[in-house]
Amino acid sequence: MVFNSLEFLVFFAIVLGVYYGAVPASWERARKIVLVVASYAFYGSWNPIFTLLLLASTVLDFWVGLRLGSETRPTPRRWLLGLSLLGNLGMLGFFKYGGFVREQWLAVESLAGWGDAVAQPWSIVLPVGISFYTFQTLSYAIDVYRGVQKPTRSLLDFAVFVSFFPQLVAGPIVRSTDFLPQLDKRPPVTGTDVEEGLVRIFFGLVKKVVFADTLGAYVDAVFGDLPLYGGANLLLAIYAYAFQIYFDFSGYSDIAIGTARLFGFRLCENFDRPYIAANPREFWQRWHISLSSWLRDYLYISLGGNRGTPRRTYINLGLTMLLGGLWHGASWNFVVWGAIHGAWLAAHRYWTRDGSTRDERWIWLKRFATFHMVCAAWVFFRAATLSDAVLFFSRLGAGGWVAQEATNLAVLFVVLGAALHLGPSPIALHQRYRALPAPLQGVGYAAVAVLVFLFSPSEGRFIYFQF
């Protein structure tokens, strides 16, 4: 069940109707139950058996949080946190990386002449969204351990926090310190909440259906048959994929934020025009903000952050981004992608170690260079294998130009994507749309409905569903 589908529209309408129509506002506990049941139904629409993993992660960290709240001795507290780490990362490791590790071991056996030459890798189905909700529950246990979050004594509240369906499978990764207080005493949903929520959903669907899926058609064609295309086509594919993944993922985040707003919840922002960043540090402050801040607060700082020697700080940056790359998937491509960003962040920190401020005279040159460095790294993120990525770069110097309808559309939407980054901020665009007369807004909503349900029959999944 994906956001850009008729199935989700019917599901969402039913849940919203039950939440507000069938359950009185005074029955706050009943409304929370509605959200949990709806969220498990939403997650189970992919594979019902995997709801047990969601339940296991919820029960584990709820129990760990309670025990941490009552335990004062350092050693037992460390064991409790270790249990949360083992449970969440063990589950994530088995389903996400078990097959990959097995493949590497079989490759080593083959090279060394060991074992059965016909042994097959494991076939493990990756539960959708497992990287997101395991990080979310794990952050709660760490926050309770650190003393920045009081353990909740309501399993129902914690289940809502973990399973809340708008952001369950692709974020934003919500912190318990931000979400749980909203369950204690939420103000009634106002007309402004409804209006802003609908606008966010509207912009998110436009990003996904109009921009991301159109660009994706060209990107898939090029990466699917690299020898057919010349260097100019491949260069366009780099830009096309950069904007495809941005519109696809930020579109999902917009829909999640808007949907949550209709229930009265506020989720964190996840994107802020990342391609106008002037350096790698700023890029990660604008791209997938909930993940980059998670990696900073729970991994980079845990490794020592910048509290040690400069050399140790560079190593911590590299390790953080290397593991951040692996978070996206069990593939050497993601390892290389993370390593590129880690090395780049370390190099940037070295160059700015004297604390020099940004020179505004060179800001556009820095933005240009940062954008192209990000785009180059995206090739490893998108290519199916490392050999495909190498082939891609090797063909950038090839001649020829394949002109197709998809090519022309890709050029158009790359230009539009750049314009949207260089123009007003998304918040300003949302406010301008809300300022339009109601009839014009209605026309906009109707147009999006037509695009989604008539011109997007494939109901393509969002890119980050695979992570």
C-alpha positions as CSV (number, residue, x, y, z in Angstrom):
1,M,0.0,0.0,0.0
2,V,1.7,3.2,-1.2
3,F,0.7,6.8,-0.7
4,N,0.1,7.3,-4.5
5,S,-2.5,4.7,-4.8
6,L,-6.3,4.4,-4.7
7,E,-5.9,1.7,-2.1
8,F,-4.2,4.1,0.3
9,L,-6.8,6.9,-0.3
10,V,-9.6,4.5,0.7
11,F,-7.6,3.3,3.7
12,F,-6.8,6.8,4.8
13,A,-10.4,8.0,4.4
14,I,-11.7,5.1,6.5
15,V,-9.1,5.6,9.3
16,L,-9.6,9.4,9.4
17,G,-13.4,8.8,9.5
18,V,-13.2,6.3,12.4
19,Y,-10.7,8.5,14.2
20,Y,-12.8,11.6,14.2
21,G,-16.3,10.4,13.4
22,A,-16.8,7.1,15.3
23,V,-14.7,7.8,18.3
24,P,-15.6,10.8,20.6
25,A,-12.8,13.3,21.2
26,S,-12.9,12.5,24.9
27,W,-12.0,8.9,24.3
28,E,-8.3,9.6,23.7
29,R,-7.3,6.0,24.5
30,A,-9.7,4.7,21.9
31,R,-8.2,7.0,19.3
32,K,-4.8,5.7,20.1
33,I,-6.0,2.2,19.6
34,V,-7.4,3.2,16.3
35,L,-4.0,4.5,15.2
36,V,-2.2,1.3,16.3
37,V,-4.7,-1.0,14.6
38,A,-4.6,1.1,11.4
39,S,-0.8,1.2,11.5
40,Y,-0.4,-2.5,11.9
41,A,-3.0,-3.0,9.1
42,F,-1.0,-0.6,6.9
43,Y,2.3,-2.4,7.6
44,G,0.7,-5.8,7.2
45,S,-0.5,-5.0,3.7
46,W,3.0,-5.8,2.5
47,N,3.5,-9.0,4.5
48,P,1.4,-9.7,7.6
49,I,4.0,-11.9,9.2
50,F,6.4,-9.0,9.5
51,T,4.1,-7.2,11.9
52,L,5.5,-9.6,14.4
53,L,8.9,-7.9,14.0
54,L,7.4,-4.5,14.5
55,L,5.7,-5.9,17.7
56,A,8.9,-7.5,18.9
57,S,10.9,-4.3,18.5
58,T,8.1,-2.4,20.3
59,V,7.8,-4.7,23.3
60,L,11.6,-5.1,23.7
61,D,12.4,-1.4,23.9
62,F,9.3,-0.6,26.0
63,W,10.5,-3.2,28.5
64,V,14.1,-2.0,28.3
65,G,12.9,1.6,28.9
66,L,11.0,0.6,32.0
67,R,13.9,-1.3,33.5
68,L,16.3,1.5,32.7
69,G,14.0,4.0,34.5
70,S,14.1,1.9,37.7
71,E,17.8,0.7,37.5
72,T,20.5,3.0,38.9
73,R,23.5,0.7,38.9
74,P,25.8,1.3,35.9
75,T,26.6,-2.3,35.0
76,P,22.9,-3.5,34.7
77,R,22.1,-0.3,32.8
78,R,24.8,-1.1,30.3
79,W,23.5,-4.7,29.9
80,L,20.0,-3.4,29.3
81,L,21.2,-1.0,26.6
82,G,23.2,-3.8,25.2
83,L,20.1,-6.0,25.0
84,S,18.3,-3.3,23.0
85,L,21.3,-2.9,20.7
86,L,21.5,-6.7,20.3
87,G,17.8,-7.1,19.6
88,N,17.3,-4.2,17.2
89,L,20.6,-4.4,15.3
90,G,20.5,-8.2,15.4
91,M,17.1,-8.2,13.7
92,L,18.2,-5.6,11.2
93,G,21.5,-7.4,10.6
94,F,19.8,-10.7,9.9
95,F,17.2,-9.5,7.5
96,K,19.1,-6.8,5.8
97,Y,22.7,-8.1,5.7
98,G,22.4,-11.9,6.3
99,G,22.1,-12.7,2.6
100,F,25.0,-10.2,1.7
101,V,27.3,-11.7,4.3
102,R,26.5,-15.2,3.0
103,E,27.2,-14.2,-0.6
104,Q,30.6,-12.8,0.4
105,W,31.5,-15.9,2.3
106,L,30.5,-18.1,-0.7
107,A,32.7,-15.9,-2.9
108,V,35.6,-16.5,-0.5
109,E,35.0,-20.2,-0.4
110,S,34.9,-20.3,-4.2
111,L,38.2,-18.4,-4.5
112,A,39.9,-20.6,-1.9
113,G,38.4,-23.9,-3.3
114,W,36.5,-24.6,-0.1
115,G,33.1,-26.0,0.5
116,D,30.3,-26.8,-1.9
117,A,30.8,-25.1,-5.3
118,V,27.0,-25.1,-5.9
119,A,25.9,-23.8,-2.5
120,Q,23.3,-21.1,-2.9
121,P,23.1,-17.8,-1.0
122,W,20.2,-17.3,1.4
123,S,17.0,-15.9,0.1
124,I,15.9,-13.5,2.8
125,V,13.0,-11.2,2.3
126,L,13.7,-7.7,3.5
127,P,10.8,-6.3,5.7
128,V,9.8,-2.9,4.4
129,G,10.8,0.0,6.7
130,I,12.8,-2.1,9.1
131,S,15.8,0.3,9.0
132,F,13.5,3.1,10.1
133,Y,11.5,1.7,13.0
134,T,14.5,-0.2,14.5
135,F,16.5,3.1,14.6
136,Q,13.4,4.8,16.0
137,T,13.0,2.4,18.9
138,L,16.7,2.2,19.5
139,S,17.0,5.9,19.8
140,Y,14.3,5.8,22.6
141,A,16.4,3.2,24.6
142,I,19.5,5.3,24.2
143,D,17.8,8.5,25.2
144,V,16.4,6.8,28.4
145,Y,19.8,5.4,29.1
146,R,21.4,8.9,28.7
147,G,18.7,10.4,30.9
148,V,17.3,12.8,28.3
149,Q,14.0,10.9,28.0
150,K,11.8,9.6,30.9
151,P,10.5,6.1,30.2
152,T,6.9,6.0,29.2
153,R,4.7,3.7,31.3
154,S,2.1,3.4,28.6
155,L,2.6,0.5,26.1
156,L,-0.2,2.0,24.0
157,D,1.6,5.3,23.7
158,F,4.9,3.6,22.8
159,A,3.1,1.5,20.2
160,V,1.7,4.6,18.6
161,F,5.2,6.2,18.6
162,V,6.8,3.2,16.9
163,S,4.1,2.2,14.4
164,F,2.5,5.5,13.4
165,F,1.7,4.7,9.8
166,P,2.4,8.0,8.0
167,Q,6.2,7.7,8.7
168,L,6.5,4.0,9.5
169,V,8.2,2.7,6.4
170,A,10.3,5.6,5.1
171,G,10.5,8.2,7.8
172,P,11.1,10.9,8.9
173,I,12.8,9.0,11.8
174,V,10.9,10.5,14.8
175,R,12.5,11.0,18.2
176,S,10.5,10.0,21.3
177,T,11.4,13.3,22.9
178,D,9.4,15.0,20.1
179,F,6.5,12.6,19.6
180,L,5.6,11.1,23.0
181,P,4.8,14.5,24.6
182,Q,2.2,15.1,21.8
183,L,0.3,12.0,23.0
184,D,0.0,13.4,26.5
185,K,-2.1,16.4,25.6
186,R,-2.7,17.2,22.0
187,P,-4.6,20.4,21.0
188,P,-7.6,19.9,18.8
189,V,-7.0,19.9,15.1
190,T,-7.7,23.3,13.7
191,G,-8.7,24.5,10.2
192,T,-5.1,25.7,9.8
193,D,-3.8,22.2,10.5
194,V,-6.2,20.7,7.9
195,E,-5.2,23.3,5.3
196,E,-1.5,22.9,5.9
197,G,-1.7,19.2,6.0
198,L,-3.6,19.0,2.7
199,V,-1.1,21.4,1.1
200,R,1.9,19.2,2.2
201,I,0.2,16.1,0.8
202,F,-0.6,18.0,-2.4
203,F,3.1,19.1,-2.9
204,G,4.3,15.6,-2.0
205,L,2.2,13.9,-4.6
206,V,3.3,16.4,-7.2
207,K,6.9,15.7,-6.4
208,K,6.4,11.9,-6.6
209,V,4.0,11.5,-9.5
210,V,4.9,14.4,-11.7
211,F,8.7,14.9,-11.1
212,A,10.2,11.7,-9.6
213,D,8.3,9.2,-11.7
214,T,8.9,11.1,-14.9
215,L,12.6,11.5,-14.2
216,G,12.7,7.8,-13.1
217,A,11.6,6.6,-16.5
218,Y,14.6,8.2,-18.2
219,V,17.0,7.1,-15.4
220,D,15.8,3.5,-15.5
221,A,16.3,3.4,-19.3
222,V,19.8,4.7,-19.2
223,F,21.0,2.6,-16.3
224,G,19.3,-0.4,-17.7
225,D,21.3,-0.3,-21.0
226,L,24.4,1.8,-20.5
227,P,26.2,0.8,-23.8
228,L,23.3,2.2,-25.8
229,Y,23.7,5.8,-24.6
230,G,26.5,8.3,-25.2
231,G,28.2,10.5,-22.7
232,A,25.8,13.4,-22.9
233,N,22.9,11.0,-22.1
234,L,24.8,9.6,-19.1
235,L,25.6,13.1,-17.8
236,L,21.9,14.0,-18.1
237,A,21.1,10.7,-16.2
238,I,23.3,11.8,-13.3
239,Y,21.4,15.1,-12.9
240,A,18.1,13.3,-13.5
241,Y,18.7,10.7,-10.8
242,A,19.8,13.4,-8.4
243,F,16.5,15.2,-8.7
244,Q,14.5,11.9,-9.0
245,I,15.7,10.7,-5.6
246,Y,15.2,14.1,-4.1
247,F,11.6,14.5,-5.3
248,D,10.8,10.9,-4.6
249,F,12.0,10.9,-1.0
250,S,11.1,14.5,-0.1
251,G,7.7,13.9,-1.6
252,Y,7.2,10.9,0.7
253,S,8.3,13.1,3.7
254,D,5.9,15.8,2.7
255,I,3.0,13.3,2.4
256,A,3.9,11.8,5.8
257,I,4.2,15.2,7.5
258,G,0.9,16.3,5.9
259,T,-1.0,13.1,6.8
260,A,0.3,13.3,10.4
261,R,-0.9,16.9,10.6
262,L,-4.4,15.8,9.8
263,F,-4.3,13.6,12.9
264,G,-3.0,16.5,15.0
265,F,0.7,15.4,15.1
266,R,3.7,17.4,14.0
267,L,6.7,15.5,12.5
268,C,10.1,16.9,11.9
269,E,11.2,18.4,8.6
270,N,13.4,16.1,6.6
271,F,14.6,18.2,3.6
272,D,15.7,21.7,3.0
273,R,16.7,22.3,-0.6
274,P,19.9,20.1,-0.3
275,Y,21.3,21.0,-3.7
276,I,22.1,24.6,-2.7
277,A,24.5,23.4,0.0
278,A,27.9,24.9,-0.2
279,N,29.8,22.1,1.5
280,P,29.3,18.5,2.5
281,R,28.5,19.4,6.1
282,E,25.7,21.7,5.0
283,F,24.4,19.1,2.5
284,W,23.9,16.6,5.4
285,Q,22.1,19.4,7.3
286,R,19.7,19.6,4.5
287,W,19.4,16.1,3.2
288,H,17.5,13.3,5.1
289,I,17.8,15.5,8.2
290,S,16.3,12.9,10.5
291,L,18.8,10.3,9.5
292,S,21.9,12.6,9.5
293,S,21.0,14.0,12.9
294,W,20.4,10.4,14.2
295,L,23.9,9.3,12.9
296,R,25.4,12.4,14.5
297,D,23.7,12.0,17.9
298,Y,23.8,8.2,18.3
299,L,26.8,7.1,16.3
300,Y,29.3,9.9,15.7
301,I,29.0,11.2,19.3
302,S,29.2,7.6,20.7
303,L,32.4,7.1,18.7
304,G,33.9,10.1,20.4
305,G,32.8,12.8,18.0
306,N,35.3,15.7,17.9
307,R,36.4,15.2,21.5
308,G,39.6,13.4,20.7
309,T,42.6,14.3,18.5
310,P,41.9,15.7,15.0
311,R,43.0,12.4,13.5
312,R,40.4,10.5,15.6
313,T,37.7,13.0,14.6
314,Y,38.4,12.3,10.9
315,I,38.2,8.6,11.6
316,N,34.9,9.1,13.4
317,L,33.5,11.0,10.5
318,G,34.6,8.3,8.1
319,L,33.2,5.5,10.1
320,T,29.9,7.3,10.7
321,M,29.3,7.8,7.0
322,L,30.6,4.4,6.1
323,L,28.0,2.9,8.4
324,G,25.4,5.4,7.1
325,G,26.0,4.1,3.7
326,L,25.6,0.5,4.9
327,W,22.3,1.5,6.5
328,H,20.9,2.1,3.0
329,G,21.6,-1.5,1.9
330,A,23.7,-4.6,1.9
331,S,25.8,-3.7,-1.2
332,W,29.4,-2.6,-1.9
333,N,27.9,0.3,-3.8
334,F,26.5,1.7,-0.6
335,V,29.8,1.1,1.2
336,V,31.6,3.1,-1.5
337,W,28.9,5.8,-1.5
338,G,29.3,6.2,2.3
339,A,33.0,6.1,2.1
340,I,33.0,9.0,-0.4
341,H,30.9,11.1,1.8
342,G,32.9,10.2,4.9
343,A,36.2,11.1,3.2
344,W,34.7,14.3,1.9
345,L,33.4,15.4,5.3
346,A,36.8,14.7,6.9
347,A,38.6,16.6,4.1
348,H,36.2,19.5,4.6
349,R,36.8,19.6,8.3
350,Y,40.5,19.5,7.7
351,W,40.4,22.5,5.3
352,T,38.2,24.5,7.7
353,R,40.1,23.5,10.9
354,D,41.2,27.1,11.5
355,G,37.5,28.0,12.0
356,S,37.4,30.3,8.9
357,T,33.9,31.4,7.9
358,R,32.4,30.9,4.5
359,D,33.5,33.5,1.9
360,E,30.2,34.7,0.3
361,R,32.2,35.8,-2.8
362,W,32.7,32.2,-3.7
363,I,29.3,30.8,-2.5
364,W,28.0,30.0,-6.0
365,L,31.2,28.2,-7.0
366,K,31.1,26.2,-3.8
367,R,27.4,25.3,-4.4
368,F,28.2,24.2,-7.9
369,A,31.2,22.1,-6.8
370,T,29.2,20.5,-3.9
371,F,26.2,19.7,-6.1
372,H,28.4,17.9,-8.7
373,M,30.3,16.0,-6.0
374,V,27.0,14.8,-4.6
375,C,25.8,13.9,-8.1
376,A,29.0,11.9,-8.8
377,A,28.5,9.9,-5.6
378,W,24.8,9.2,-6.6
379,V,26.1,7.0,-9.4
380,F,27.3,4.4,-6.9
381,F,24.0,4.7,-5.1
382,R,22.0,4.1,-8.2
383,A,24.1,1.6,-10.2
384,A,23.2,-2.1,-9.7
385,T,26.8,-3.1,-9.1
386,L,30.3,-1.6,-8.8
387,S,31.1,-2.7,-12.3
388,D,28.1,-0.9,-13.6
389,A,29.2,2.3,-11.8
390,V,32.7,2.0,-13.3
391,L,31.2,1.4,-16.8
392,F,29.0,4.4,-16.3
393,F,32.0,6.7,-15.6
394,S,34.0,5.2,-18.4
395,R,31.3,6.0,-20.9
396,L,31.0,9.7,-19.9
397,G,33.5,10.5,-22.6
398,A,31.7,8.6,-25.3
399,G,30.0,10.4,-28.2
400,G,26.5,10.3,-29.4
401,W,23.1,11.5,-28.2
402,V,19.9,9.4,-28.0
403,A,16.9,11.7,-28.3
404,Q,13.7,10.3,-27.0
405,E,10.5,11.7,-25.5
406,A,11.8,10.6,-22.1
407,T,15.1,12.5,-22.8
408,N,13.3,15.7,-23.5
409,L,11.1,15.3,-20.4
410,A,14.2,14.6,-18.3
411,V,15.8,17.9,-19.5
412,L,12.7,19.8,-18.6
413,F,12.3,18.4,-15.1
414,V,16.0,18.7,-14.3
415,V,15.7,22.4,-15.2
416,L,12.5,22.7,-13.1
417,G,14.2,20.9,-10.2
418,A,17.1,23.4,-10.3
419,A,14.7,26.3,-10.5
420,L,12.8,25.1,-7.4
421,H,16.0,24.8,-5.5
422,L,17.2,28.3,-6.5
423,G,13.7,29.9,-6.1
424,P,11.6,30.4,-2.9
425,S,11.9,27.9,-0.1
426,P,9.3,25.1,0.1
427,I,7.7,26.7,3.1
428,A,7.3,29.9,1.1
429,L,5.7,28.0,-1.7
430,H,3.3,26.3,0.7
431,Q,2.3,29.6,2.1
432,R,1.8,31.1,-1.4
433,Y,-0.4,28.2,-2.4
434,R,-2.5,28.5,0.8
435,A,-2.9,32.2,0.0
436,L,-4.7,31.3,-3.3
437,P,-8.5,31.6,-3.5
438,A,-10.2,28.4,-2.3
439,P,-11.5,27.6,-5.8
440,L,-8.0,27.7,-7.3
441,Q,-6.7,25.4,-4.5
442,G,-9.5,23.0,-5.3
443,V,-8.5,22.9,-8.9
444,G,-5.0,22.1,-7.8
445,Y,-6.1,19.3,-5.6
446,A,-8.3,17.9,-8.4
447,A,-5.4,18.1,-10.9
448,V,-3.2,16.1,-8.6
449,A,-5.9,13.5,-8.1
450,V,-6.1,13.1,-11.9
451,L,-2.4,12.7,-12.2
452,V,-2.1,10.2,-9.4
453,F,-5.1,7.9,-10.2
454,L,-5.3,8.2,-14.0
455,F,-1.8,8.9,-15.2
456,S,0.1,6.8,-12.7
457,P,-1.5,3.4,-12.9
458,S,1.6,1.6,-11.9
459,E,1.6,3.2,-8.5
460,G,5.4,3.0,-8.3
461,R,6.9,2.4,-4.9
462,F,9.0,5.1,-3.3
463,I,12.8,4.6,-3.6
464,Y,13.4,4.5,0.1
465,F,11.0,1.7,0.7
466,Q,13.8,-0.7,-0.2
467,F,15.9,0.6,2.7
